[in-house]
Amino acid sequence: MIAIVSSCLYPEEKKGESKRSHFTHEERERQTISTLKALENFNFSQIILVDNSVSANLDVIKSACKAVQVIHIKQYQFINKGINEFLMLLATLDILPENEPIFKISARYLPNENFNTNFDEAYDFKVRAYHLGTKRSSISTRGYFVRNKQIYEAFLLKTLNETFAYERRVVGIRSLIHFVKQFINPVFNIPRGAAVEFAGARILKYAGYHTEYVDKIGISGSIAGFENKSIIKE
């Protein structure tokens, strides 16, 4: 099993956007190194950190975690961070071996006492879901398991498509009115896109994937955009 750590060590703060991180660069470096060191305690065949920071200098990570393969992806930064992450993960798939399970974890989150690498390969995915079976259904993209890179690639592409398509879909009276207005007098806005957590849940439900939904993946960490820096467990 391969561990992929998705990272944005030095996030870009964009004008008119809510603050992306309430942690300093030094704090984010320490948290990311802690993630990588913790993963080294498990039997992963390879640990890959893929990062889309504005700065390509990731020497602090390379020096602290020499066994980790560190990859920097230069890409356009959408306001929707989930889109950035999924595009970055797609760019990483070429270096992965065929038919090997993948554990994806977001940098700065740590395996906790509930974590293990058990994954039944009869399933395509093992994920933590929220509000399963309701209109508000979503999945956590902070940590999850995938059977192989072929399945992962299709899921990432389908979720990105759903992320952009959903806000243009007719799902009720308000969206129908918006659709008719757009048809009569098109307005070409820059789409923000739906949350990948929401879009991904729809793809897992409707695209025929065999998914194991769990209450705990076994990771803990702080959401960078939360000012109170509270710890969450999933």
N, C-alpha and C positions, 0 to 999 in steps of 0.2 A: 504493500500500500504506500502511495505517495502522499505527502502532505504539501498542500499549496497554501501559502500565506499571502493573502491580498493586502496590500499596504499603500498608504499615501503618507509617507513619513513627514513630508513638508507640504501641507496643503496650501493651495492658492486661495486667498481671501478675495472674493469678487465684490465689487461695489453693488449695493442694493440687495445683497444676499445676507441671510442670517449667518452668524459666526460659525465657521466650520469646526473649529476646535478651541476648547477652553484650556488645553494643555500646551505648555511651551514645547519648542522643538526638542529640548533636552529631555523633557518628560516623555515625549513620544518615542524618542530613541531608546530610553531605558525600558519602556513598556514593550516595545517591539522586540528588543533583545531578550526580554523575559519570556515572550511567546516562543521564540525560536529555541531558547535553552530548555524550556519545558517540553517542547516536542521531541527534543533529543533523548528524552527519557523513555520514549516509546519506540516500538520496533518498525519505524518507517524506513522503507528502502531508500528514500530520498526526501529531502526537505527543500522546497523552492520558495523563495520570497520574490514576489513580483510587485513592483512599485511604480506608481505613476505620478510621483512628485514633480513639481516644477523644476526642482534641482535634481540633476542626474548624479550628484556626488553622494554615494551611499557608503563611503569608506568606513564610517563608524560601525555599520552593520557588518561589513565584510571582515573587519579586523576582529570583532567580538565573536563572530560565528563563522569560522573558517570552513566548517563542513557544509554550510548552507550555500546553495546556488542562488545568487542574487541577480535579478534581472530588472533593468529599468525600462519602462515603456513610455515613450514620449507621445502624448496624445492630447487632443482638444479636451478641455475640462467643461463638461456640461454642468449646469446647476444641479441636475439630478445625479447624485453621487453613485447611485446604483447602476446607471447606464455606464458611467466611467469604469466601474468595477467589472461589469460584464464584458465590455469591449477589451479591457486589459486581460481578462481571463481567456478570452478567445485567442488573443495574440500569443498566449503561452502554450496552447495545446499542441503545437507542432513538435515541441521538444519532449513531450510525454510518451512513454512506451505504450504499445497496444495492450489492451485487455488487462490493465492493472487498476484496482480500485483507487479512488482518490478521496482524501479527506481535505476539504477546504475550510480554512479558518481565517477570520479577519485578524490582522495584526493588532496587538495590544490586548487581545483576549487570551485567556489562559485555560488549559485543561484543568478542571477541578476534580474533586473527589468522586464525582459521578462519571468521569470520562473513561471510556475504553475504546479500543479500535475494532471491536466486534462489529462485523457487517455481513449480513446474510446476502450473498450475491444472487439469490433468487429475486431480490429486489433491484430496482434501478436506482432508487434514492432512499436515504434515511434522513429525515428532516424533523425539525421542531415546528409544529404548526400552531397557529392561533385562530380561535373562533372557527374551527373546522366545521364544514357543513353549513355555514351561514354566508350571507352576502359579503360579510367583512373578513372572510377567510384570507389568511396570509401565512407566509412561512418565514422563518428566520434565515437570513442569508449570512449570518455571522459564523455559523459552523454547520456543516452537513457532509454527508457521504454520497458518492456517486460510483456506479459500478465500473464505468470505463470512460475514456475520453470521447469515444464516438457518441455515446448517449449524452455526455456533458455538452458537446458542441451543439447538438440538435436542440437541447434544452435552452442553452444560452441564446441561440438565434431566435427560437420561437418566443422566448420571454421578451427579448428586445422588441420584436415585432408587436407583441401584445402591449408592451409599454407605450409605444407610440400610437397604436391603433385604438386603444380602449377609449380615449377621450373623444374620439370621432364617431364612436358607435352609438346607435340609438338604443337606450336601455329604459327610457321613460319619457314622460311628457316634456320635461325640460330639455333633454337631449334631442328629442324630435324637433322641437321649436328651433333649437340651435342649428340642427342639420338643415332644416328648410331655409333659415336665414343665410346660412353659408352657401347653399345651392343657388339662391337668388342673387346674393351679393357677397361673393367670397372675400374673406379677410384672411390674409396670410400671416398669421402670428408665428413666432418661434415656439414650438411645443415644448412644454416642460416634461411631459410624459408621466404616466402613472408610476407608482412605486413598484420597483421590481419585486418586492415581497408580495404584493398583491397580484401582480401579473404572473409571477412564478407559481403561485398557488393555483391560479386558473389553468395554467399549462399542465401542471401535474395532475389536475383533476380531469381535464378534458382531452388531453393529447395521448392518452393510453399508457401512461407510465405506471409501473408497479412500484408503489411507494410505501415505505414503512414510516408511519407517523409516530413520533415518540414525544413524551412529556419532557424528557431531559436529554440533551445532547452531551452535556457535561462540560460546559465552558462558562467562564465568568469574566467580567470586565466592565469598564466604564464607557458610556457613550460620550464621544468627544464633544458633541453639540449640546450636551446637558451641562448647564452652568454649575449645578450642585455636585457634579462628578460622582454621582451615586453608582454603586456597583450593581450590575444585574447578573442574574444566573439563568442559563438556558440549558 
